[in-house]
Amino acid sequence: MQDELSQFQKFHVWDLVDLPKGVQPIGTRWVFKCKTDDRNVVVKNKARLVVQGFYQQEGLNYTEVYAPVARIEAIRLFLAYATYVGFKVYQLDVKSAFLYGKVHEEVYVTQPPGFEDPHNINKVYKLDKALYGLQQAPRAWYETLSKHLLSNGFDHGQIDSTLFIRKAGGDILLVQVYIDDIIFGSTNELLFREFEKDILSKYKMNDSSTYGTPIPVNHGLHHEKDGKDVDCRLYRGMIGSLMYLTSSRPECSRKSTSGGCQFLGDRLVSWQCKKQSTVSVSTCEVEYISAASGCSQILWIQQQLSDYGLNFTGTPLLIDNNATMSITNNLVKHSKTKHIEIRHHFIRDCAEKHLIELVKVHTDDNLADLFTKAFDRSRFEHLVNLIGMFNPE
């Protein structure tokens, strides 16, 4: 607890002041956590002082709280690009990140329980920096980090505000931010060494410890020779019963499921499996809606890669349904599709602008089926092998 309060003093988080008239201070509380290793042995006792943010009033204690967070697909795309280009990826975890965020509103909090000043018992703390639990804390942290990077030669991604790019000649430095976790890499080692030094010095982490592997080498996991095997037939029976129910009762299966996956080269970066929001009257309509969903994901990936300096058009969209390809490529035909919601027809515009190219794929090689259908072992293993997964054994 004392270490936590020492951090507040170090970063000038607050000032002890008299409470203005008519202002209600926000309460604080301690949150305790025992950090354990993979063997469940306590390695550190941690205390964090948090603000009871649920007492805050919008317009009075805060205005805007939104803070961008990186999509998981964006992180996969980052890693896929890193392996494609061949540069190393590094990770930073900023300790007590929210304490760096500047608070613009006037926010008053009570003194920490157990650490009240006996000579100023009626005084409160006025926040200059954000505390955990404060509604605007994530936004304040992001604003601080963003301003620092932008002032040091970085640019925002065009559609992803959590991606920062710095270009120097023919080299590029990429930084992806997920709250207080940062991954970065560059085609030039000098660029990311410079970035690492800059970030560590700004956030006073020059003496921080490093890890060579994600988990300890002696993680303690081993095969339990005397253990009892789990009966997998129960789980398979439950899933089989649900599949039989949905296929034999028409009222349970009125909506189809869209499935798809996207690759950067031969690297799988995103995949989807979602029940469609509309009731379809034909297989063609189901496939058409699925194709439109896959097209929207392709457009996002194209725009994301443009920040990396890669521009793609004519991206192949693999479909195994001839009617869907005919509807997409023929803009004046198929009057029977006029009941399909207009929002799904944007795929036609994308095909006309050559942003995508519809390619016929044989049903046996349709990878989207892996996310929507059940197969026998041989077909399942074939599709799993096609998406690049492998069994390490």
C-alpha positions as CSV (number, residue, x, y, z in Angstrom):
1,M,0.0,0.0,0.0
2,Q,2.9,2.3,0.8
3,D,4.5,1.5,-2.5
4,E,1.3,2.4,-4.3
5,L,1.1,5.8,-2.6
6,S,4.8,6.4,-3.3
7,Q,4.0,6.0,-7.0
8,F,1.3,8.8,-6.6
9,Q,3.9,11.1,-5.1
10,K,6.4,10.2,-7.8
11,F,4.0,11.1,-10.7
12,H,2.3,14.1,-8.9
13,V,-1.1,12.4,-9.1
14,W,-2.9,14.7,-6.7
15,D,-2.9,17.6,-4.3
16,L,-4.4,17.8,-0.9
17,V,-6.9,20.7,-0.9
18,D,-10.0,22.0,0.9
19,L,-13.2,20.7,-0.6
20,P,-15.1,23.4,-2.5
21,K,-18.6,24.2,-1.3
22,G,-21.3,22.2,-3.0
23,V,-18.9,19.5,-4.3
24,Q,-19.3,15.9,-3.4
25,P,-15.9,14.0,-3.3
26,I,-15.7,10.5,-4.9
27,G,-14.8,7.7,-2.6
28,T,-11.7,5.6,-2.8
29,R,-11.0,2.0,-1.7
30,W,-8.1,-0.5,-1.7
31,V,-8.1,-3.5,-3.9
32,F,-5.7,-6.3,-2.9
33,K,-4.4,-9.1,-5.1
34,C,-1.9,-12.0,-4.6
35,K,0.0,-12.6,-7.8
36,T,1.0,-16.2,-8.2
37,D,3.2,-18.1,-10.6
38,D,2.2,-21.1,-12.7
39,R,2.6,-23.3,-9.6
40,N,0.1,-21.2,-7.7
41,V,2.9,-19.9,-5.3
42,V,2.4,-16.3,-4.2
43,V,5.2,-14.3,-5.6
44,K,3.9,-10.8,-4.9
45,N,1.3,-9.0,-2.8
46,K,-0.2,-6.1,-4.7
47,A,-2.3,-3.2,-3.5
48,R,-4.1,-0.7,-5.7
49,L,-6.0,2.3,-4.8
50,V,-9.1,2.7,-7.0
51,V,-11.7,5.4,-7.4
52,Q,-15.4,4.4,-7.0
53,G,-16.1,5.7,-10.4
54,F,-19.8,4.5,-10.3
55,Y,-20.4,7.6,-8.2
56,Q,-19.3,10.0,-11.0
57,Q,-21.8,12.1,-12.7
58,E,-21.7,12.6,-16.5
59,G,-21.2,16.3,-17.4
60,L,-19.9,17.1,-13.9
61,N,-17.0,14.7,-13.2
62,Y,-16.4,13.6,-16.7
63,T,-17.5,14.3,-20.3
64,E,-16.0,11.8,-22.8
65,V,-14.8,8.4,-21.7
66,Y,-14.3,6.6,-25.1
67,A,-10.8,5.2,-25.7
68,P,-9.9,3.2,-28.8
69,V,-8.8,-0.4,-28.3
70,A,-7.0,-2.5,-30.9
71,R,-9.1,-5.3,-32.5
72,I,-7.8,-8.8,-32.2
73,E,-7.8,-9.1,-36.0
74,A,-5.5,-6.0,-36.1
75,I,-3.0,-7.7,-33.8
76,R,-3.0,-10.9,-35.9
77,L,-2.5,-8.8,-39.0
78,F,0.4,-7.1,-37.3
79,L,2.0,-10.4,-36.5
80,A,1.3,-11.8,-39.9
81,Y,3.0,-8.8,-41.6
82,A,5.9,-9.1,-39.2
83,T,6.5,-12.7,-40.2
84,Y,6.1,-11.8,-43.9
85,V,8.6,-8.9,-43.7
86,G,10.8,-10.7,-41.3
87,F,11.3,-8.3,-38.4
88,K,11.2,-9.1,-34.7
89,V,8.2,-8.0,-32.5
90,Y,8.7,-6.6,-29.0
91,Q,6.3,-6.1,-26.2
92,L,6.0,-3.5,-23.5
93,D,3.7,-3.5,-20.5
94,V,3.5,0.0,-18.9
95,K,3.4,-0.2,-15.1
96,S,0.5,1.8,-13.6
97,A,-0.3,3.2,-17.0
98,F,-3.3,5.2,-15.9
99,L,-1.2,7.3,-13.6
100,Y,0.2,9.1,-16.6
101,G,-3.1,10.2,-18.0
102,K,-3.9,14.0,-17.5
103,V,-7.3,14.7,-16.0
104,H,-8.9,17.9,-17.5
105,E,-12.0,17.9,-15.3
106,E,-12.1,18.9,-11.6
107,V,-12.3,15.7,-9.7
108,Y,-12.0,15.4,-6.0
109,V,-11.5,12.1,-4.1
110,T,-11.5,11.2,-0.5
111,Q,-8.2,10.4,1.3
112,P,-7.1,6.7,1.1
113,P,-8.7,4.6,3.8
114,G,-6.1,4.0,6.6
115,F,-3.8,6.8,5.3
116,E,-5.8,9.9,6.3
117,D,-3.8,13.0,7.3
118,P,-4.6,13.5,11.0
119,H,-3.9,17.2,10.7
120,N,-6.1,17.7,7.7
121,I,-8.8,15.2,8.2
122,N,-11.4,17.3,6.4
123,K,-9.4,17.9,3.3
124,V,-9.6,15.9,0.0
125,Y,-7.4,15.2,-2.9
126,K,-7.8,17.0,-6.2
127,L,-6.7,14.8,-9.1
128,D,-4.2,15.9,-11.6
129,K,-3.6,12.4,-13.1
130,A,-6.1,9.6,-13.6
131,L,-6.6,6.7,-11.1
132,Y,-7.9,3.3,-11.8
133,G,-11.6,3.2,-11.6
134,L,-12.0,6.7,-12.9
135,Q,-14.4,6.8,-15.9
136,Q,-12.1,8.8,-18.1
137,A,-8.9,7.0,-17.0
138,P,-8.4,4.9,-20.2
139,R,-9.1,7.9,-22.4
140,A,-6.7,10.1,-20.5
141,W,-3.9,7.5,-20.8
142,Y,-4.5,7.0,-24.5
143,E,-4.4,10.8,-25.0
144,T,-1.1,11.1,-23.2
145,L,0.5,8.3,-25.1
146,S,-0.9,9.4,-28.4
147,K,0.3,13.0,-28.0
148,H,3.8,11.7,-27.1
149,L,4.0,9.5,-30.2
150,L,2.6,12.1,-32.6
151,S,5.1,14.7,-31.4
152,N,7.9,12.2,-32.1
153,G,7.4,11.7,-35.8
154,F,4.6,9.1,-35.7
155,D,1.3,9.1,-37.7
156,H,-2.0,7.6,-36.8
157,G,-3.4,4.7,-38.9
158,Q,-6.0,5.9,-41.3
159,I,-8.8,3.7,-39.8
160,D,-7.1,2.2,-36.8
161,S,-6.3,4.9,-34.2
162,T,-4.4,2.4,-32.0
163,L,-1.8,1.9,-34.8
164,F,1.1,4.3,-35.0
165,I,3.5,4.4,-38.0
166,R,6.8,6.1,-38.4
167,K,8.6,6.0,-41.8
168,A,12.2,6.7,-42.4
169,G,13.4,6.3,-46.0
170,G,12.4,2.8,-47.1
171,D,12.0,1.6,-43.5
172,I,8.9,1.5,-41.3
173,L,8.3,1.3,-37.5
174,L,4.9,0.0,-36.4
175,V,3.5,0.4,-32.9
176,Q,0.2,-1.3,-31.9
177,V,-1.4,-0.2,-28.6
178,Y,-3.8,-2.3,-26.6
179,I,-4.6,-0.2,-23.5
180,D,-1.3,-0.5,-21.5
181,D,0.2,-3.2,-23.6
182,I,2.3,-2.2,-26.6
183,I,3.8,-4.3,-29.4
184,F,6.2,-2.8,-31.9
185,G,8.6,-3.8,-34.6
186,S,10.6,-2.3,-37.5
187,T,12.3,-3.2,-40.7
188,N,15.3,-1.3,-39.3
189,E,16.7,-2.3,-35.9
190,L,17.9,1.2,-35.1
191,L,14.4,2.5,-35.3
192,F,12.9,0.2,-32.8
193,R,15.9,0.5,-30.5
194,E,15.4,4.3,-30.6
195,F,11.6,3.8,-29.9
196,E,12.3,1.4,-27.0
197,K,14.8,3.8,-25.4
198,D,12.4,6.7,-25.8
199,I,9.4,4.9,-24.3
200,L,11.4,3.4,-21.4
201,S,12.9,6.8,-20.5
202,K,9.6,8.7,-20.7
203,Y,7.8,6.2,-18.4
204,K,10.8,5.7,-16.1
205,M,11.2,2.0,-16.9
206,N,14.9,2.0,-17.8
207,D,15.6,-0.3,-14.9
208,S,12.7,-2.7,-15.6
209,S,13.3,-6.4,-15.9
210,T,12.9,-8.3,-19.1
211,Y,11.6,-11.8,-20.0
212,G,13.1,-14.0,-22.7
213,T,10.0,-16.3,-22.9
214,P,6.3,-15.8,-22.3
215,I,6.2,-18.3,-19.4
216,P,8.8,-19.6,-17.0
217,V,11.0,-22.5,-18.4
218,N,10.1,-24.7,-15.4
219,H,6.4,-24.2,-15.7
220,G,5.5,-27.4,-13.8
221,L,3.2,-28.9,-16.3
222,H,3.6,-32.6,-16.8
223,H,1.7,-35.7,-17.8
224,E,-0.2,-37.3,-14.9
225,K,0.5,-41.0,-15.3
226,D,-2.1,-42.0,-12.7
227,G,-4.8,-39.6,-13.9
228,K,-8.1,-40.8,-15.1
229,D,-9.0,-40.2,-18.8
230,V,-11.9,-37.9,-19.5
231,D,-14.9,-39.6,-21.1
232,C,-15.3,-37.7,-24.4
233,R,-18.4,-39.6,-25.4
234,L,-20.6,-37.5,-23.1
235,Y,-19.5,-34.2,-24.7
236,R,-19.9,-35.7,-28.2
237,G,-23.3,-37.0,-27.3
238,M,-24.5,-33.6,-26.1
239,I,-23.3,-31.8,-29.3
240,G,-24.8,-34.6,-31.4
241,S,-28.1,-34.1,-29.7
242,L,-28.1,-30.4,-30.3
243,M,-27.2,-30.9,-34.0
244,Y,-30.1,-33.4,-34.3
245,L,-32.5,-31.0,-32.6
246,T,-31.6,-28.0,-34.9
247,S,-31.7,-30.1,-38.1
248,S,-34.9,-32.0,-37.3
249,R,-37.0,-29.2,-35.9
250,P,-37.8,-26.5,-38.5
251,E,-38.8,-23.9,-36.0
252,C,-35.3,-24.1,-34.4
253,S,-33.3,-23.6,-37.6
254,R,-34.9,-20.7,-39.6
255,K,-31.6,-18.7,-39.8
256,S,-28.4,-19.8,-41.5
257,T,-24.9,-19.2,-40.3
258,S,-22.2,-17.2,-42.2
259,G,-18.7,-18.5,-42.0
260,G,-15.4,-17.3,-43.5
261,C,-11.7,-16.8,-43.0
262,Q,-9.1,-14.4,-44.3
263,F,-5.5,-14.8,-45.1
264,L,-2.5,-12.6,-45.6
265,G,-0.5,-14.8,-48.0
266,D,-0.7,-18.2,-46.4
267,R,-1.1,-16.7,-42.9
268,L,-4.6,-16.9,-41.3
269,V,-5.4,-13.5,-39.7
270,S,-9.2,-13.5,-39.1
271,W,-12.2,-15.8,-39.1
272,Q,-15.9,-15.5,-38.5
273,C,-18.9,-17.8,-37.6
274,K,-22.1,-15.9,-37.0
275,K,-25.8,-16.6,-37.3
276,Q,-27.4,-14.4,-40.0
277,S,-29.8,-11.7,-38.8
278,T,-32.3,-12.3,-41.5
279,V,-34.4,-15.3,-42.6
280,S,-33.3,-16.5,-46.1
281,V,-35.6,-18.2,-48.5
282,S,-33.0,-19.9,-50.6
283,T,-29.5,-21.3,-50.5
284,C,-28.4,-18.7,-53.0
285,E,-29.5,-15.9,-50.6
286,V,-27.6,-17.5,-47.7
287,E,-24.4,-17.7,-49.8
288,Y,-24.8,-14.2,-51.1
289,I,-25.2,-12.7,-47.5
290,S,-22.1,-14.7,-46.4
291,A,-20.1,-13.4,-49.4
292,A,-21.1,-9.8,-48.5
293,S,-19.9,-10.4,-44.9
294,G,-16.6,-11.7,-46.1
295,C,-16.2,-8.8,-48.5
296,S,-16.6,-6.3,-45.7
297,Q,-13.8,-8.0,-43.8
298,I,-11.6,-7.9,-46.9
299,L,-12.1,-4.2,-47.3
300,W,-11.1,-3.6,-43.7
301,I,-7.9,-5.6,-44.1
302,Q,-7.1,-3.7,-47.4
303,Q,-7.4,-0.4,-45.5
304,Q,-5.4,-1.6,-42.6
305,L,-2.6,-2.8,-44.8
306,S,-2.5,0.6,-46.6
307,D,-1.1,2.0,-43.4
308,Y,1.7,-0.6,-43.7
309,G,2.5,0.8,-47.2
310,L,0.8,-2.2,-49.0
311,N,-2.0,-1.5,-51.5
312,F,-4.1,-4.3,-52.7
313,T,-6.9,-4.4,-55.2
314,G,-8.6,-7.4,-56.9
315,T,-8.3,-9.5,-53.7
316,P,-9.7,-12.9,-54.5
317,L,-12.9,-13.9,-52.7
318,L,-13.3,-17.7,-52.9
319,I,-17.0,-18.9,-53.2
320,D,-18.4,-22.3,-54.1
321,N,-21.8,-21.1,-55.2
322,N,-22.3,-20.3,-58.9
323,A,-25.6,-18.4,-58.3
324,T,-23.9,-16.0,-55.9
325,M,-21.1,-15.2,-58.4
326,S,-23.8,-14.6,-61.1
327,I,-25.8,-12.2,-58.9
328,T,-22.7,-10.3,-57.9
329,N,-21.2,-10.0,-61.4
330,N,-24.5,-9.3,-63.3
331,L,-26.1,-6.0,-62.1
332,V,-29.2,-6.2,-64.1
333,K,-30.2,-9.8,-63.7
334,H,-32.0,-11.8,-61.1
335,S,-35.2,-10.0,-60.3
336,K,-36.0,-12.7,-57.7
337,T,-33.3,-11.2,-55.4
338,K,-35.0,-7.9,-55.0
339,H,-36.2,-9.0,-51.5
340,I,-32.6,-9.2,-50.3
341,E,-31.8,-6.3,-48.0
342,I,-30.0,-3.4,-49.8
343,R,-27.1,-3.4,-47.4
344,H,-25.9,-6.7,-48.7
345,H,-25.6,-5.5,-52.3
346,F,-22.5,-3.4,-51.7
347,I,-20.5,-6.4,-52.8
348,R,-21.6,-5.7,-56.3
349,D,-20.1,-2.2,-56.1
350,C,-16.8,-3.7,-54.8
351,A,-16.6,-6.2,-57.6
352,E,-17.3,-3.5,-60.2
353,K,-14.5,-1.3,-58.8
354,H,-12.2,-4.4,-58.8
355,L,-11.6,-4.2,-55.1
356,I,-12.4,-7.9,-55.0
357,E,-12.5,-10.7,-57.5
358,L,-14.9,-13.6,-57.1
359,V,-13.1,-16.9,-57.6
360,K,-14.9,-20.2,-57.9
361,V,-13.6,-22.8,-55.4
362,H,-14.5,-26.5,-55.3
363,T,-16.8,-27.4,-52.4
364,D,-14.2,-29.9,-51.1
365,D,-11.7,-27.0,-50.7
366,N,-14.1,-24.4,-49.2
367,L,-12.4,-23.4,-46.0
368,A,-15.5,-21.5,-44.8
369,D,-17.3,-24.8,-44.3
370,L,-14.8,-25.6,-41.4
371,F,-16.6,-22.9,-39.3
372,T,-20.2,-23.9,-40.1
373,K,-20.4,-27.6,-40.6
374,A,-19.5,-30.9,-39.1
375,F,-17.3,-33.4,-41.0
376,D,-15.8,-36.8,-40.7
377,R,-12.3,-37.0,-39.5
378,S,-10.6,-37.2,-43.0
379,R,-12.4,-34.1,-44.3
380,F,-11.9,-32.2,-41.1
381,E,-8.2,-32.9,-41.1
382,H,-7.9,-31.9,-44.8
383,L,-9.5,-28.5,-44.1
384,V,-7.5,-27.9,-41.0
385,N,-4.3,-28.6,-42.9
386,L,-5.4,-26.1,-45.6
387,I,-5.8,-23.2,-43.2
388,G,-2.2,-23.8,-41.9
389,M,-2.8,-25.5,-38.6
390,F,-0.7,-28.4,-37.6
391,N,-0.4,-30.9,-34.8
392,P,2.9,-30.4,-33.0
393,E,2.9,-34.1,-32.1
